[in-house]
Amino acid sequence: MIELVVPVILLVIGIVLLAFSSSKTVDHSVELACNWKIPPIIIGLSLVSVGTDFPEIMNSIISSSLGHGSINIGDSIGSAFVQLTLVLGIVALSLRQFAVDRKEVGVIGIATILSLILSFFLIADGYISRFDGFLLVFSWVIFILIIKRISKDDFSCPARHKRSIFCVIVVILGFIGVAVGTYMVINSILEISRIFDVSEFTVSFFVASVGTSLPELAVTITAFRKGQTELAIGDIMGSSLLDSSISIGIGPLLFPTLVSGGPAIFTWLYVILGVLIVTLLLSYSGRVDKKVGIICLGIYLFSYVLLCLPIF
């Protein structure tokens, strides 16, 4: 098992680099975005979610270019699932309860489910074409425009203290760090899956997705402590929407690729069910509290039952 040491170390280093680089990128992106007076939930849905999802986006591009589409699929839908279950559950249990706009979370949740259903049918034949990738990326733009129309126009943002040129430099360096970390994670996944003879999809769904979701957890907790609750929920739900659309589609848009059908399709159904339950729960209660946290964590932990199924 000595051969396992190096890929595991590289996997951990890659995940840490991803989390650190994404966090810095997001912090300074928000510095710039606040000057534009954009509503906080829209900042979370677009700019912040794109920043925290940059690991998944880079993973999609790099894995697709290398011909490993299953890594892209596993990490993307795994991250969409992790953010609405594990991340939201941890936030709900570790912080005090906070209210959410029922209509906004309902619309975002429905948009995420529709994206998952669309991508489900697009990968059913085991291949994601360039046109499939375009449809997924374009669907995100349409959903964001719809959400923008129903969102509130209020704006709240802390006073900014850093110069724009400094923020731009940090954002660029952050993107470079994310790209390097993603490359390390992908190569580690390939090696670990080879050693244990486990599918790339399974390792990506249950391992890589947790690592690439660390930026969302860090940013959400930070945003909540700064009083930016709408930005926090916007990042969690926005990242899940982005993972189910852009993160899946951007790689195949550039590099059409094959994917393994069996486990991906079966797991997809459970992810859709999980997102539906969380969406209904938030839309009904209108808040994130301990009860919501327990249910979200329960949905996430039950997914490990999938590991016992023969298709894995």
Secondary structure, DSSP 8 states (H G I E B T S, - for coil): -GGGHHHHHHHHHHHHHHHHHHHHHHHHHHHHHGGGT--HHHHIIIIIHHHHTHHHHHHHHHHHHTT-HHHHHHHHHHHHHHIIIIIHHHHHHHS--EE--HHHHHHHHHHHHHHHHHHHHHSTTSEE-HHHHHHHHHHHHHHHHHHHHHS----------S-HHHHHHHHHHHHHHHHHHHHHHHHHHHHHHHHHT--HHHHIIIIIHHHHTHHHHHHHHHHHHTT-HHHHHHHHHHHHHHHTTHHHHHHHHHS-EE---HHHHHHHHHHHHHHHHHHHHHHHH-EE-HHHHHHHHHHHHHGGGGGGSTT-
